[in-house]
Protein backbone atom coordinates (compact mmCIF):
# COMPACT_ATOMS: atom_id res chain seq x y z
CA UNK A 1 0.00 0.00 0.00
CA UNK A 2 1.32 3.46 -0.89
CA UNK A 3 2.11 5.87 1.92
CA UNK A 4 -0.55 8.34 0.79
CA UNK A 5 -3.23 5.65 1.08
CA UNK A 6 -2.45 4.73 4.68
CA UNK A 7 -3.88 6.25 7.82
CA UNK A 8 -1.45 8.29 9.92
CA UNK A 9 -1.81 7.94 13.69
CA UNK A 10 -0.04 10.78 15.48
CA UNK A 11 1.19 9.30 18.78
CA UNK A 12 2.99 12.47 19.91
CA UNK A 13 1.63 14.81 22.58
CA UNK A 14 1.56 18.49 21.62
CA UNK A 15 4.57 20.25 23.09
CA UNK A 16 3.47 23.33 25.04
CA UNK A 17 4.10 25.11 28.31
CA UNK A 18 1.40 22.93 29.87
CA UNK A 19 3.11 19.64 29.03
CA UNK A 20 4.20 17.82 32.20
CA UNK A 21 7.82 16.84 32.79
CA UNK A 22 9.58 14.88 35.53
CA UNK A 23 9.56 17.00 38.71
CA UNK A 24 12.68 19.15 38.68
CA UNK A 25 13.23 18.86 34.92
CA UNK A 26 13.01 21.84 32.56
CA UNK A 27 9.55 22.63 31.24
CA UNK A 28 9.05 23.87 27.71
CA UNK A 29 9.28 27.64 27.20
CA UNK A 30 8.88 29.64 24.01
CA UNK A 31 9.87 33.29 23.64
CA UNK A 32 9.49 35.51 20.60
CA UNK A 33 12.48 37.57 19.49
CA UNK A 34 10.47 39.13 16.69
CA UNK A 35 6.73 39.13 16.00
CA UNK A 36 4.13 40.70 13.76
CA UNK A 37 2.36 42.03 16.86
CA UNK A 38 5.46 44.10 17.61
CA UNK A 39 5.62 45.45 14.07
CA UNK A 40 8.39 43.19 12.79
CA UNK A 41 8.48 41.81 9.25
CA UNK A 42 8.56 38.20 10.46
CA UNK A 43 7.99 35.95 13.45
CA UNK A 44 11.10 34.53 15.15
CA UNK A 45 11.14 32.57 18.38
CA UNK A 46 13.46 30.61 20.64
CA UNK A 47 12.70 27.69 22.92
CA UNK A 48 14.03 26.21 26.15
CA UNK A 49 13.21 22.66 27.18
CA UNK A 50 14.39 19.34 28.49
CA UNK A 51 15.30 17.02 25.63
CA UNK A 52 13.01 14.49 27.33
CA UNK A 53 9.94 16.55 26.47
CA UNK A 54 6.82 14.71 25.31
CA UNK A 55 7.44 11.76 22.98
CA UNK A 56 11.18 11.24 23.02
CA UNK A 57 13.98 8.78 22.38
CA UNK A 58 16.46 8.05 25.15
CA UNK A 59 20.07 7.54 24.08
CA UNK A 60 22.39 5.10 25.90
CA UNK A 61 24.34 8.07 27.29
CA UNK A 62 21.28 8.88 29.40
CA UNK A 63 21.77 5.77 31.54
CA UNK A 64 25.36 4.61 30.94
CA UNK A 65 28.57 6.64 31.33
CA UNK A 66 30.07 5.12 28.16
CA UNK A 67 26.83 5.06 26.18
CA UNK A 68 26.41 6.65 22.75
CA UNK A 69 24.70 10.01 22.50
CA UNK A 70 21.59 10.39 20.39
CA UNK A 71 23.19 11.53 17.14
CA UNK A 72 25.14 8.26 16.99
CA UNK A 73 22.07 6.01 17.11
CA UNK A 74 21.17 3.93 14.05
CA UNK A 75 18.09 5.57 12.52
CA UNK A 76 16.77 2.22 11.34
CA UNK A 77 15.87 1.46 14.96
CA UNK A 78 13.16 4.13 14.81
CA UNK A 79 11.71 3.19 11.42
CA UNK A 80 9.74 0.12 10.46
CA UNK A 81 7.29 -2.52 11.58
CA UNK A 82 5.91 -2.03 15.08
CA UNK A 83 3.36 -3.77 17.27
CA UNK A 84 1.03 -2.06 19.75
CA UNK A 85 0.13 -4.20 22.77
CA UNK A 86 -2.33 -3.22 25.52
CA UNK A 87 -1.51 -4.32 29.06
CA UNK A 88 -3.44 -3.85 32.29
CA UNK A 89 -1.87 -3.87 35.73
CA UNK A 90 -2.30 -2.00 38.98
CA UNK A 91 -0.73 1.41 39.48
CA UNK A 92 3.05 1.54 39.99
CA UNK A 93 3.48 -2.00 38.65
CA UNK A 94 6.04 -3.33 36.19
CA UNK A 95 4.85 -5.20 33.11
CA UNK A 96 5.84 -8.88 33.01
CA UNK A 97 5.85 -11.26 30.03
CA UNK A 98 2.82 -13.02 31.50
CA UNK A 99 0.71 -9.84 31.39
CA UNK A 100 -0.14 -10.35 27.71
CA UNK A 101 -0.76 -13.37 25.52
CA UNK A 102 -0.26 -12.06 21.99
CA UNK A 103 2.77 -13.26 20.07
CA UNK A 104 5.52 -10.74 19.36
CA UNK A 105 5.34 -10.13 15.62
CA UNK A 106 7.51 -7.04 15.08
CA UNK A 107 10.98 -5.79 16.03
CA UNK A 108 9.47 -2.71 17.66
CA UNK A 109 6.94 -3.07 20.47
CA UNK A 110 4.89 -0.21 21.95
CA UNK A 111 3.06 -0.83 25.23
CA UNK A 112 -0.29 0.85 25.76
CA UNK A 113 -0.94 1.06 29.50
CA UNK A 114 -3.31 4.01 29.90
CA UNK A 115 -1.52 4.75 33.19
CA UNK A 116 -0.42 8.28 32.26
CA UNK A 117 -3.67 9.47 30.68
CA UNK A 118 -3.13 13.22 30.75
CA UNK A 119 0.20 14.54 29.40
CA UNK A 120 -0.56 17.88 31.07
CA UNK A 121 -0.92 16.38 34.55
CA UNK A 122 1.99 14.65 36.28
CA UNK A 123 1.24 11.45 38.18
CA UNK A 124 3.76 9.15 39.86
CA UNK A 125 1.76 5.92 39.65
CA UNK A 126 2.31 5.05 36.01
CA UNK A 127 3.27 1.55 34.92
CA UNK A 128 6.75 0.61 33.74
CA UNK A 129 8.67 -2.27 32.20
CA UNK A 130 10.53 -5.08 33.98
CA UNK A 131 13.92 -6.73 33.53
CA UNK A 132 12.14 -10.00 32.73
CA UNK A 133 10.15 -8.31 30.01
CA UNK A 134 13.23 -6.81 28.38
CA UNK A 135 14.91 -10.20 28.39
CA UNK A 136 11.79 -11.76 26.86
CA UNK A 137 11.59 -9.10 24.15
CA UNK A 138 15.29 -9.38 23.35
CA UNK A 139 14.96 -13.14 22.91
CA UNK A 140 12.06 -12.48 20.52
CA UNK A 141 14.25 -10.24 18.34
CA UNK A 142 12.85 -6.88 19.47
CA UNK A 143 15.09 -3.86 18.74
CA UNK A 144 13.00 -1.02 20.17
CA UNK A 145 10.57 -0.76 23.06
CA UNK A 146 8.17 2.10 23.64
CA UNK A 147 5.61 3.03 26.28
CA UNK A 148 2.86 5.61 26.87
CA UNK A 149 4.41 6.82 30.13
CA UNK A 150 7.29 9.20 30.92
CA UNK A 151 9.72 6.34 31.59
CA UNK A 152 10.36 2.64 31.08
CA UNK A 153 11.22 2.59 34.79
CA UNK A 154 8.99 3.49 37.72
CA UNK A 155 8.81 7.16 38.73
CA UNK A 156 10.71 6.63 41.98
CA UNK A 157 13.34 4.21 40.63
CA UNK A 158 16.76 5.75 41.25
CA UNK A 159 18.63 2.65 40.05
CA UNK A 160 17.01 2.62 36.58
CA UNK A 161 17.15 -1.15 36.47
CA UNK A 162 15.25 -1.47 33.20
CA UNK A 163 17.27 1.24 31.48
CA UNK A 164 20.41 -0.71 32.38
CA UNK A 165 18.94 -3.99 31.12
CA UNK A 166 18.00 -2.23 27.89
CA UNK A 167 21.60 -1.04 27.59
CA UNK A 168 22.87 -4.59 28.01
CA UNK A 169 20.49 -5.71 25.26
CA UNK A 170 21.22 -2.65 23.04
CA UNK A 171 17.54 -1.82 22.55
CA UNK A 172 16.24 1.60 21.58
CA UNK A 173 13.73 3.43 23.81
CA UNK A 174 10.70 5.59 23.10
CA UNK A 175 8.87 7.20 26.02
CA UNK A 176 5.97 9.60 26.40
CA UNK A 177 3.87 8.20 23.55
CA UNK A 178 0.12 8.78 23.20
CA UNK A 179 -1.55 5.52 22.24
CA UNK A 180 -5.11 5.92 23.52
CA UNK A 181 -6.59 6.18 20.00
CA UNK A 182 -4.55 3.34 18.53
CA UNK A 183 -5.87 -0.22 18.45
CA UNK A 184 -3.61 -3.17 19.13
CA UNK A 185 -1.95 -4.58 16.06
CA UNK A 186 0.79 -4.07 13.51
CA UNK A 187 1.80 -0.71 12.07
CA UNK A 188 4.82 1.02 10.59
CA UNK A 189 6.57 3.36 13.00
CA UNK A 190 8.31 6.63 12.14
CA UNK A 191 9.92 8.30 15.16
CA UNK A 192 13.22 9.87 14.17
CA UNK A 193 15.25 11.66 16.87
CA UNK A 194 16.90 14.98 16.11
CA UNK A 195 20.62 14.95 15.36
CA UNK A 196 21.63 16.68 18.61
CA UNK A 197 25.36 16.33 19.14
CA UNK A 198 26.20 14.98 22.59
CA UNK A 199 22.58 14.88 23.76
CA UNK A 200 21.32 12.01 25.90
CA UNK A 201 17.84 12.13 24.34
CA UNK A 202 15.76 13.87 21.70
CA UNK A 203 12.13 14.76 21.15
CA UNK A 204 10.53 12.88 18.27
CA UNK A 205 7.41 13.32 16.15
CA UNK A 206 6.21 9.76 16.45
CA UNK A 207 3.60 8.44 14.03
CA UNK A 208 2.20 5.04 13.16
CA UNK A 209 1.12 4.16 9.64
CA UNK A 210 -1.77 1.73 9.31
CA UNK A 211 -4.25 0.47 6.79
C-alpha positions as a Markdown table, in Angstrom:
| # | Residue | x | y | z |
|---|---|---|---|---|
| 1 | Unk | 0.0 | 0.0 | 0.0 |
| 2 | Unk | 1.3 | 3.5 | -0.9 |
| 3 | Unk | 2.1 | 5.9 | 1.9 |
| 4 | Unk | -0.6 | 8.3 | 0.8 |
| 5 | Unk | -3.2 | 5.6 | 1.1 |
| 6 | Unk | -2.4 | 4.7 | 4.7 |
| 7 | Unk | -3.9 | 6.2 | 7.8 |
| 8 | Unk | -1.5 | 8.3 | 9.9 |
| 9 | Unk | -1.8 | 7.9 | 13.7 |
| 10 | Unk | 0.0 | 10.8 | 15.5 |
| 11 | Unk | 1.2 | 9.3 | 18.8 |
| 12 | Unk | 3.0 | 12.5 | 19.9 |
| 13 | Unk | 1.6 | 14.8 | 22.6 |
| 14 | Unk | 1.6 | 18.5 | 21.6 |
| 15 | Unk | 4.6 | 20.3 | 23.1 |
| 16 | Unk | 3.5 | 23.3 | 25.0 |
| 17 | Unk | 4.1 | 25.1 | 28.3 |
| 18 | Unk | 1.4 | 22.9 | 29.9 |
| 19 | Unk | 3.1 | 19.6 | 29.0 |
| 20 | Unk | 4.2 | 17.8 | 32.2 |
| 21 | Unk | 7.8 | 16.8 | 32.8 |
| 22 | Unk | 9.6 | 14.9 | 35.5 |
| 23 | Unk | 9.6 | 17.0 | 38.7 |
| 24 | Unk | 12.7 | 19.1 | 38.7 |
| 25 | Unk | 13.2 | 18.9 | 34.9 |
| 26 | Unk | 13.0 | 21.8 | 32.6 |
| 27 | Unk | 9.6 | 22.6 | 31.2 |
| 28 | Unk | 9.0 | 23.9 | 27.7 |
| 29 | Unk | 9.3 | 27.6 | 27.2 |
| 30 | Unk | 8.9 | 29.6 | 24.0 |
| 31 | Unk | 9.9 | 33.3 | 23.6 |
| 32 | Unk | 9.5 | 35.5 | 20.6 |
| 33 | Unk | 12.5 | 37.6 | 19.5 |
| 34 | Unk | 10.5 | 39.1 | 16.7 |
| 35 | Unk | 6.7 | 39.1 | 16.0 |
| 36 | Unk | 4.1 | 40.7 | 13.8 |
| 37 | Unk | 2.4 | 42.0 | 16.9 |
| 38 | Unk | 5.5 | 44.1 | 17.6 |
| 39 | Unk | 5.6 | 45.5 | 14.1 |
| 40 | Unk | 8.4 | 43.2 | 12.8 |
| 41 | Unk | 8.5 | 41.8 | 9.2 |
| 42 | Unk | 8.6 | 38.2 | 10.5 |
| 43 | Unk | 8.0 | 36.0 | 13.4 |
| 44 | Unk | 11.1 | 34.5 | 15.2 |
| 45 | Unk | 11.1 | 32.6 | 18.4 |
| 46 | Unk | 13.5 | 30.6 | 20.6 |
| 47 | Unk | 12.7 | 27.7 | 22.9 |
| 48 | Unk | 14.0 | 26.2 | 26.1 |
| 49 | Unk | 13.2 | 22.7 | 27.2 |
| 50 | Unk | 14.4 | 19.3 | 28.5 |
| 51 | Unk | 15.3 | 17.0 | 25.6 |
| 52 | Unk | 13.0 | 14.5 | 27.3 |
| 53 | Unk | 9.9 | 16.5 | 26.5 |
| 54 | Unk | 6.8 | 14.7 | 25.3 |
| 55 | Unk | 7.4 | 11.8 | 23.0 |
| 56 | Unk | 11.2 | 11.2 | 23.0 |
| 57 | Unk | 14.0 | 8.8 | 22.4 |
| 58 | Unk | 16.5 | 8.1 | 25.2 |
| 59 | Unk | 20.1 | 7.5 | 24.1 |
| 60 | Unk | 22.4 | 5.1 | 25.9 |
| 61 | Unk | 24.3 | 8.1 | 27.3 |
| 62 | Unk | 21.3 | 8.9 | 29.4 |
| 63 | Unk | 21.8 | 5.8 | 31.5 |
| 64 | Unk | 25.4 | 4.6 | 30.9 |
| 65 | Unk | 28.6 | 6.6 | 31.3 |
| 66 | Unk | 30.1 | 5.1 | 28.2 |
| 67 | Unk | 26.8 | 5.1 | 26.2 |
| 68 | Unk | 26.4 | 6.7 | 22.7 |
| 69 | Unk | 24.7 | 10.0 | 22.5 |
| 70 | Unk | 21.6 | 10.4 | 20.4 |
| 71 | Unk | 23.2 | 11.5 | 17.1 |
| 72 | Unk | 25.1 | 8.3 | 17.0 |
| 73 | Unk | 22.1 | 6.0 | 17.1 |
| 74 | Unk | 21.2 | 3.9 | 14.1 |
| 75 | Unk | 18.1 | 5.6 | 12.5 |
| 76 | Unk | 16.8 | 2.2 | 11.3 |
| 77 | Unk | 15.9 | 1.5 | 15.0 |
| 78 | Unk | 13.2 | 4.1 | 14.8 |
| 79 | Unk | 11.7 | 3.2 | 11.4 |
| 80 | Unk | 9.7 | 0.1 | 10.5 |
| 81 | Unk | 7.3 | -2.5 | 11.6 |
| 82 | Unk | 5.9 | -2.0 | 15.1 |
| 83 | Unk | 3.4 | -3.8 | 17.3 |
| 84 | Unk | 1.0 | -2.1 | 19.7 |
| 85 | Unk | 0.1 | -4.2 | 22.8 |
| 86 | Unk | -2.3 | -3.2 | 25.5 |
| 87 | Unk | -1.5 | -4.3 | 29.1 |
| 88 | Unk | -3.4 | -3.8 | 32.3 |
| 89 | Unk | -1.9 | -3.9 | 35.7 |
| 90 | Unk | -2.3 | -2.0 | 39.0 |
| 91 | Unk | -0.7 | 1.4 | 39.5 |
| 92 | Unk | 3.0 | 1.5 | 40.0 |
| 93 | Unk | 3.5 | -2.0 | 38.7 |
| 94 | Unk | 6.0 | -3.3 | 36.2 |
| 95 | Unk | 4.9 | -5.2 | 33.1 |
| 96 | Unk | 5.8 | -8.9 | 33.0 |
| 97 | Unk | 5.8 | -11.3 | 30.0 |
| 98 | Unk | 2.8 | -13.0 | 31.5 |
| 99 | Unk | 0.7 | -9.8 | 31.4 |
| 100 | Unk | -0.1 | -10.3 | 27.7 |
| 101 | Unk | -0.8 | -13.4 | 25.5 |
| 102 | Unk | -0.3 | -12.1 | 22.0 |
| 103 | Unk | 2.8 | -13.3 | 20.1 |
| 104 | Unk | 5.5 | -10.7 | 19.4 |
| 105 | Unk | 5.3 | -10.1 | 15.6 |
| 106 | Unk | 7.5 | -7.0 | 15.1 |
| 107 | Unk | 11.0 | -5.8 | 16.0 |
| 108 | Unk | 9.5 | -2.7 | 17.7 |
| 109 | Unk | 6.9 | -3.1 | 20.5 |
| 110 | Unk | 4.9 | -0.2 | 22.0 |
| 111 | Unk | 3.1 | -0.8 | 25.2 |
| 112 | Unk | -0.3 | 0.8 | 25.8 |
| 113 | Unk | -0.9 | 1.1 | 29.5 |
| 114 | Unk | -3.3 | 4.0 | 29.9 |
| 115 | Unk | -1.5 | 4.8 | 33.2 |
| 116 | Unk | -0.4 | 8.3 | 32.3 |
| 117 | Unk | -3.7 | 9.5 | 30.7 |
| 118 | Unk | -3.1 | 13.2 | 30.7 |
| 119 | Unk | 0.2 | 14.5 | 29.4 |
| 120 | Unk | -0.6 | 17.9 | 31.1 |
| 121 | Unk | -0.9 | 16.4 | 34.5 |
| 122 | Unk | 2.0 | 14.7 | 36.3 |
| 123 | Unk | 1.2 | 11.5 | 38.2 |
| 124 | Unk | 3.8 | 9.1 | 39.9 |
| 125 | Unk | 1.8 | 5.9 | 39.7 |
| 126 | Unk | 2.3 | 5.0 | 36.0 |
| 127 | Unk | 3.3 | 1.6 | 34.9 |
| 128 | Unk | 6.8 | 0.6 | 33.7 |
| 129 | Unk | 8.7 | -2.3 | 32.2 |
| 130 | Unk | 10.5 | -5.1 | 34.0 |
| 131 | Unk | 13.9 | -6.7 | 33.5 |
| 132 | Unk | 12.1 | -10.0 | 32.7 |
| 133 | Unk | 10.1 | -8.3 | 30.0 |
| 134 | Unk | 13.2 | -6.8 | 28.4 |
| 135 | Unk | 14.9 | -10.2 | 28.4 |
| 136 | Unk | 11.8 | -11.8 | 26.9 |
| 137 | Unk | 11.6 | -9.1 | 24.1 |
| 138 | Unk | 15.3 | -9.4 | 23.4 |
| 139 | Unk | 15.0 | -13.1 | 22.9 |
| 140 | Unk | 12.1 | -12.5 | 20.5 |
| 141 | Unk | 14.2 | -10.2 | 18.3 |
| 142 | Unk | 12.9 | -6.9 | 19.5 |
| 143 | Unk | 15.1 | -3.9 | 18.7 |
| 144 | Unk | 13.0 | -1.0 | 20.2 |
| 145 | Unk | 10.6 | -0.8 | 23.1 |
| 146 | Unk | 8.2 | 2.1 | 23.6 |
| 147 | Unk | 5.6 | 3.0 | 26.3 |
| 148 | Unk | 2.9 | 5.6 | 26.9 |
| 149 | Unk | 4.4 | 6.8 | 30.1 |
| 150 | Unk | 7.3 | 9.2 | 30.9 |
| 151 | Unk | 9.7 | 6.3 | 31.6 |
| 152 | Unk | 10.4 | 2.6 | 31.1 |
| 153 | Unk | 11.2 | 2.6 | 34.8 |
| 154 | Unk | 9.0 | 3.5 | 37.7 |
| 155 | Unk | 8.8 | 7.2 | 38.7 |
| 156 | Unk | 10.7 | 6.6 | 42.0 |
| 157 | Unk | 13.3 | 4.2 | 40.6 |
| 158 | Unk | 16.8 | 5.8 | 41.3 |
| 159 | Unk | 18.6 | 2.7 | 40.1 |
| 160 | Unk | 17.0 | 2.6 | 36.6 |
| 161 | Unk | 17.2 | -1.2 | 36.5 |
| 162 | Unk | 15.2 | -1.5 | 33.2 |
| 163 | Unk | 17.3 | 1.2 | 31.5 |
| 164 | Unk | 20.4 | -0.7 | 32.4 |
| 165 | Unk | 18.9 | -4.0 | 31.1 |
| 166 | Unk | 18.0 | -2.2 | 27.9 |
| 167 | Unk | 21.6 | -1.0 | 27.6 |
| 168 | Unk | 22.9 | -4.6 | 28.0 |
| 169 | Unk | 20.5 | -5.7 | 25.3 |
| 170 | Unk | 21.2 | -2.7 | 23.0 |
| 171 | Unk | 17.5 | -1.8 | 22.6 |
| 172 | Unk | 16.2 | 1.6 | 21.6 |
| 173 | Unk | 13.7 | 3.4 | 23.8 |
| 174 | Unk | 10.7 | 5.6 | 23.1 |
| 175 | Unk | 8.9 | 7.2 | 26.0 |
| 176 | Unk | 6.0 | 9.6 | 26.4 |
| 177 | Unk | 3.9 | 8.2 | 23.5 |
| 178 | Unk | 0.1 | 8.8 | 23.2 |
| 179 | Unk | -1.5 | 5.5 | 22.2 |
| 180 | Unk | -5.1 | 5.9 | 23.5 |
| 181 | Unk | -6.6 | 6.2 | 20.0 |
| 182 | Unk | -4.5 | 3.3 | 18.5 |
| 183 | Unk | -5.9 | -0.2 | 18.5 |
| 184 | Unk | -3.6 | -3.2 | 19.1 |
| 185 | Unk | -2.0 | -4.6 | 16.1 |
| 186 | Unk | 0.8 | -4.1 | 13.5 |
| 187 | Unk | 1.8 | -0.7 | 12.1 |
| 188 | Unk | 4.8 | 1.0 | 10.6 |
| 189 | Unk | 6.6 | 3.4 | 13.0 |
| 190 | Unk | 8.3 | 6.6 | 12.1 |
| 191 | Unk | 9.9 | 8.3 | 15.2 |
| 192 | Unk | 13.2 | 9.9 | 14.2 |
| 193 | Unk | 15.3 | 11.7 | 16.9 |
| 194 | Unk | 16.9 | 15.0 | 16.1 |
| 195 | Unk | 20.6 | 15.0 | 15.4 |
| 196 | Unk | 21.6 | 16.7 | 18.6 |
| 197 | Unk | 25.4 | 16.3 | 19.1 |
| 198 | Unk | 26.2 | 15.0 | 22.6 |
| 199 | Unk | 22.6 | 14.9 | 23.8 |
| 200 | Unk | 21.3 | 12.0 | 25.9 |
| 201 | Unk | 17.8 | 12.1 | 24.3 |
| 202 | Unk | 15.8 | 13.9 | 21.7 |
| 203 | Unk | 12.1 | 14.8 | 21.2 |
| 204 | Unk | 10.5 | 12.9 | 18.3 |
| 205 | Unk | 7.4 | 13.3 | 16.1 |
| 206 | Unk | 6.2 | 9.8 | 16.5 |
| 207 | Unk | 3.6 | 8.4 | 14.0 |
| 208 | Unk | 2.2 | 5.0 | 13.2 |
| 209 | Unk | 1.1 | 4.2 | 9.6 |
| 210 | Unk | -1.8 | 1.7 | 9.3 |
| 211 | Unk | -4.3 | 0.5 | 6.8 |
